[in-house]
């Protein structure tokens, strides 16, 4: 049984503020995306709506297969992802600023629980991410679900965990807070 400890608005706001401060060197925003006029910064951290922690590639690794996890937001380049429009798709590739590799679901898996990791950018559907609206979960800053184009499953922090190092994986549907991410510095036009 999983016990959900709700993230208070104060904790969420503090986490987003820390990440925003750490981004003082971020590149200017790219043109508005197709998701409701959302403006996406070039180097974006993704803050989990449940934990208030940032998506990152573990241990500053530049190796293929290095796992994605959550960690306190530091503004390090291992927590920054360039969003690159996938040709011919309403999706993005998320290229890690530290390694230059893309976030993907391992081995083209479509199973719940398959781990997210980094790999050389191949343009495969397992590396393409659609931005889904958080719908009624949205409470303030622009929250999105990251939906893998291959599996149509959401990127989530495993088991609503709040600790540093908690693994990031895919899981089907639902509106759990652990499946939604705030794109820091994103603005509605």
Secondary structure, DSSP 8 states (H G I E B T S, - for coil): --------HHHHHHHHHHHHHHTTT---B-S--TTTTEE-BSEE-EEETTT--EEEEGGG--STT-BEEEE-----GGG-EEEEE-TTSS-EEEEETTT--EEEEGGG--STT-BEEEE-----GGGEEEEEE-GGG--SS-EEEEEETTT--EEEEGGG--STT-BEEEE-----GGGEEEETT-EE-
